[in-house]
Each structure stands twice: as C-alpha cells, then as structure tokens.
Amino acid sequence: MKTVGLIGLGNAGGPVAERLLQADYRLKVFDLSAEKVVAFERRGAIKADSPADAVGEITIVLLPSAVEVRAVVYGDRGVLTGMRPGNILVDLSGTDPGCARELEEKVMTQGGRFLGGTVHAAGAPAITIPQGKFSIVIGGRKGALDDSIDLLTHLARKIICVPEPWMPKSMKLAIIMFATIESVATAEIMAWLLSQEIDPRIFRDVLRATGSNSTQRVEEFFKRNERTGGTLSNIRKDLRQSLSVARESQVPLLMTSLADQITEMAVQRSSDRVRPSAAFSTLYEALAHVDMSQSVAESETSPTSDASESKVVYVGEFWE
C-alpha cells in the first residue's frame, strides 16, 4: 500500500483523511491546527511536523485557496523540498487555473508529477465525503493518473479524468458561473410572477407538466432553505476567480460581472453563510416588495443509491 501525504484537515481534508484511514493507507498528515493533527494521529495517521515531512509517494493538498497552497508548497520545509523524482502531488484545493499551471511546472522541474483536481459534492462535505458520495474531476498526464486511480477510487464515487491539470479548475468555475446566473434569474422571475399575483407553485407545476428544461432550477429554488449544498461565500470566491481569469485573457464576462454585483447586494441583505438561492430570494423580496415565503418546498428524503462501485471516466486525449 502506498504512503500517502495529506496537507489540510479542514472541512474537506478531514473527511478525506477519514476515508484514507478506513482504506488502510499509510497516511501522513499536516495542518496548521496541531489539535486536528493529534486527533488523526490517535486514529492511526502519522504526524508530520511540516509540509515536507508529510510528502508521500502521493501527496494530496486540500486547502481553501492558492494563497495557502503556495505557502505549503514553496515555503521553508515546503512540499517541494520533500518531493522525490516520481512522486505525485495532487492539488484538490480551491486554486485557480493559473496556479495549477504554475504548480505543474515547478513540480516537473523537481522530477515529480502533478495532478490538479476539484471536489464535487451535492451536500455538506462533512456528510458526503465520509460516505464517498462525491466526484473528483482530475487532470494531468495519463501515467500519473493511472498511478493514482486506486487511491482516488477509494475516496470518491466517480473519477472524471481530463488531459490537463488546470482544466478541472476552469470547469468548476464555469459550473459556478452557470449556477449563479441561473439562481439570480430564477429569483428575479419569481419576484416578477408574484408582482402579478401568480403563485410560484402554479408556475412550478406548469413546468413539471410541460417537461420544461427549466424545471430543475425552479425545484432547487423551492428547496433553498435546506441546509445542503454550497453557501454564498463559496460562490463569491469562485466568481472573483472567474473574473480574474477573464481579465487576464481579455474576455468580457458581462453576465458574470452582473451576477457578482448582485451577489454582493445579496450578502448585504442576508449573509454569505446561506445557500445562494436563499440569499437571492431575500434580496428580491426587498427589491420587489413581495413575499416569497410560500414558494418553499418541504424537505424530501433523497433516494439512496449504491456507492459501492467507483466509476472512472477518461475525457479527451492524454499525454503519457
């Protein structure tokens, strides 16, 4: 069994450590919180005193942003000082595409291999990741992917492999952009319907009956008060990353810029710790002087599915 290093024991990193220990990997862990490290040491992990000490044959970094990742990779006793030729660094953090390109270049210069990825969970990481109910989109050279697949399939239900390590970062931002714009549009449409005294529940039922492609977004709007999924704070960071990439490549993102402004307005009306659809609903209630309290569905139990088998999908043409 390979020795695996894990740097970051936060909301996602902690549950990932749990799954690796359950799979009997020899796990080395590092986090700025000594309390978290000691807790996993008691459960069988090896305590690392620095990022360099945490390096294994495969090392996973799971941190909030590029700032923290660069600090643990490039700093004194950082990951690069501990890597050996052939070692694999897997970045599943909230980094941007530019950071992934930079990390790949630095790691390959050291004779190592690099994979960049993103975690996709439908609910709170503390619930979904320990159960393996999430997907990983991962990019890099095929040899490094093949050597990491066994590990990744012990973590997630589905592994989607793409040719470049920066691609998962760009595509996750694209998903966030799409979802945010749709959430804003849905809240605005509901306010417009209510201003004409049309019950949004009737609109939802009409969409269901016609089989419209818009049904799913409206259904999600009705479930906006459930404590699942990402919060507005995650959305804000990802929108800013998207706009930063757009400025560098000189691509106008008119809708995303507007969505970012509306997101900031929503934060002022509620907070950034709620679901985006809930925040946008509160904002449009205030702007349109309508009451959306009736357009909320009762919680439903999601159907269970068999997560015993992981599925690996390769998309695109790969370098060896």
N, C-alpha and C positions, 0 to 999 in steps of 0.2 A: 504494500500500500504506500502511495506517495506521501511525502511530507508536505503539508500544505500550510502556508502562512496566511493569516488574515489580519489586516490592519483596518480597524474601525469596528467598534462593537455597539453601534448606536441602534436606531430604530430598525434598520435593515441588517446591519452587520451582526447584531446579537442573535437574531433568529437564524442567520446563515451559519453562525458558529454552532448553534444547537443541532442543525441538520448534519453538519460535517462530523460532529462528535457521535451522533446517532449512527452514522455510516462507518464508524471506527477508523476514520482518518487520523493520522498522527498530526495534530493541529497545534501550531504555534500562533499565539495571539498577542496583539499590541493595541493599546488605546491610551489616550491621554488620561483617561479615568482609571487610576490604579484599582479602584473598587471593582470596576467591571472586569478587569483582567484577573484579579484574585478570584472573583466569583466563577469564572470559567476554568481557572486553574484547579479549583476544588472539584470540578466536574470532569477533569481528565486532560485539559489542554495544557500546553507548555507555555509558561510565562516568558515573554520576550521583553527585554529592557529597552529596546529601541526598534525602529523600523528595520534596521539592518539585521538585527537578531531574529526578526520574525520571518525573514526570507526563507522560503522552502523551494522545492522543485517547481511548485506552482504557488504564486503569491497573489492573493486577492486583496484589492484595495476597495473599500466601500465607505466613502466619506461624502460629506454634503456637496462640496464644490471643488473647482480647480485650485483654489487657494490652499485648502488643506492637503490636496493631493500633491501639489508641487512641494509643499513643505516636507512631507514624509518621504517623497521620492528623492529630492535633490539636497535636503538638509544634511547637517552633520549626522553621521551614523544613519543616513537615509537608506532607502531601498537599493539604490544603485550601488552603494558601497558593499552591499551584502550579496548582490547577484553574481552568479557564476555562468559561464557560457552554457547555453542550452536551457537555462531557467526560463520560466514563463511568468510574466507579470500580467494579471488580469485586472483591468480597471472597470469596476461596475459602479463607479461614483457618479455624482451629478455634474460631470465635467462637460465642457463644450467640445465641438469638433476640432477646433484649433489645438486645444490641449491634448487631445488624443493623437493628433498628427505629431506633435512635439514629443510626447512620451514615446511613441513608436521609434522615432529617430534616435533618441537618447538611449533607449534600451537596446536597440540593434547595434549601436556603436559599441556597447559593452559586450556584445556577443550573445545577448539574451533575445528572447522572443516576446512579442507584445500582442495582447488581445484587448480590444475595447468593447464594452457592452453596456446594456441597460436592463434594469429590472422592471417588469410589467406585472403589477398585481392589481386585482379588481377591488381589493379591500385593504384594510389596515395591515401593514407589514407584520406587526406582532401576531396577527391571526393567520394570515395567508401563507407567509413564508415557512413557519414551522410545519405546516401541513403540506408544503410543496405545491400549493395552489397558485402558482405564478409561472411566468415565462421569462426567459432570458433571450434577448437578441444580442448576438456576439459576432464580432468581426475580426478578421485577421488572416494570416496565411494558413493554408489548409493543414500543413504539418502541425502547427501549434494548436489548431482547433481539434484535430484528431487526437492529439496527446492530452487534451483537456476534457474531452467529451464525457468520459466516465465520471469525472468529478462533477461536471455540470449537470449531468442527468441524475446524480444523487441529490442535487439541490432543487431542480425545477421540473415541472410537468412537461414543459416543451422548450426545446432549444432551437432557435432560428439562427442559422449561420449565414453571414454575408461576407463579401470579399475583403473589405477594408475596415480597420478598427475605428475609424471616425464615423462610419456610416450609421451605426446604431444611435450615436449621439444626435446626429442630424434628424434621423427619422423619429426619434422620441420627441424632439422639439416640434416637428411637423405635426405629430399627433396632438400635442398640447395646443398648438396654434389652431388646429381644426376644431378641437373640442371646445376651446374657449369662445371662438367666434360663434359656434353653434349655440352655446349656452347663453351668450348675450342676446343673440337673435331670438331664441325661444322665450326668454324673459320679456323682451320687447313685444313680441307677438301676443303673449298672454295679457300684458297690460293693455294693448290695443283692443283685444277682444272684450276685456272687462269694461273698457270705457264705453263699449256699445251694448253693455249688459248681456253679453254672451258668456254663459258659464263655460270655463275652460274644460270641464268634464265632458260637456257635449262635444266640444271640438276634438278631444282625445278619442271619444267613442266613434266619431265620424272617421278619423284617421284609421282606427282599427278596422272599421268596416270596409273602407276603401282599399286597405292594404298599402297605404302610402309609405314611402321610404322615410318620411319624417316621424313616423310613429315612435321609433326608439328614442329619439331625442326628447319628445314630449313625455314619454313614460318616465324617463330619467328625471325630468323636471318635477314630476309629481312625487318622486322619491327623494327630493332634495334635502329633507330633514333627517334622513337616515345617516347614522354615523359610520359610513363606509366610504371608501374612495379617497382621492387626494383632496387637499384643502387649498384655499386661495393662495396661501403662502408659497406652495409648490408652483402654482401657476405663474405667480409674479416673477419668480426667479427664471423660469423657463422662457417666458415671453421676453424678458430682458436679454437672455442669451440669444434668442432668435433674432431680435432687432440688432444686436451687436454683430452677429454674423452677416446680417443683411447690409449693414453699413460698410463692412469690410469688402463685401463683394459688389456694393453699389446696386443692390436690388431693392426697389421700393416695395415695402410691405404696408400698404395703405390700410387694409382691414386689420392686420395685426397691431399696427400703431394705434388705431382707434380702440381696439379691444383692450390694449394696455392702459389707455386713458380711462376707459370705463371701469376696468378692474381697480384702478386707484380710487375712483369715485366710490366703488362698492366697499372698499376697505374702510373708507371714512364713515360709511353708513352703518357698517356692522363690525367685522374684524376679518383678519386673514386666516383664522383658525376654523372656518366653516367651509362647507362644500361650495364650489363656485356658483352652482345653480341657486343655492340658498342666498348667497350674497347678492347676486344679480336680481333675484326676486325682491329682496328688501329694498334695493336701490330703486327699482322701477315702481314699487308700491309708493315710494315717497315722491318720485318724479311725476307719476301719472295720477296720483291721489286715488288709487284703487286698493282693494283688499284681496289678496291672493290666498287667504288662509284656507279657502275651500278647495283649492287646486293642489291638495296634498293627499297622496295615497297612503293607506295603512300599510305597515310593514308586512312583507310576504316572505315566507321561508323559501330560500333559493334551493332548487333541486340539487341533490348531491350527485357527484359523478365519480367515476373510478379514476383515481390519480396514481394507481399502482404502476402504470407503464409510462415512461417518458418517451416523447417523440422528438426526433432530431430532423430538422429540415435544412437543406442547403439551398440558398437562393443566389444565383449569379455564377460567374466564372472566377475561379480561385487561383492564386499563386501558390505554388508548393512551398 
